[in-house]
Amino acid sequence: MVLPKLLRLDEYREGREMKYAILHRVYLHRYQQCTLPRWFRRAFVRSAVHRAWLVGYDGCFSQDGVRFDPANPYDEQRCG
């Protein structure tokens, strides 16, 4: 039986940061109203990538711990 190599803590952090960077790119891509090919969306159904794409489509974001989305729209008077 071969055991998987354990990642050092700094390698784990780098991998996690890379994952969030990729998810953020997907979110921003859809937030800018760009579309992904259908084969790409179907390949990532029910994954974190697909959820990031959907959240970007809805226009959801958070600022200073407050989440803004279509049900809770951004209001400049509240933030400023």
Residue, then its C-alpha position, 0 to 999 in steps of 0.5 A: m500500500v502506497l500512502p500519499k505524500l503529505l503536503r507541507l503547510d506552505e504547499y497547502r496554502e499555495g494550493r488553496e490560494m491558487k484554487y481561490a484565484i481560479l474561482h475568482r477569475v471565473y466569477l469575474h469572467r461571468y460578472q463581466q457578462c462574458t459566457l463560457p462554452r457550453w462544454f466547459r459549463r457541463a464539465f463543471v456542473r455542481s462544482a465550486v467552479h460552477r457555483a462561482w460562475l452562477v454567483g457572478y451571473d447573479g451579481c453577488f458580492s460581499q464588502d466589509g462583511v456585508r453580502f450584496d445580491p439581487a435580494n439585498p441590492y447595493d445602496e451607496q447611502r448605507c455604505g458611506 
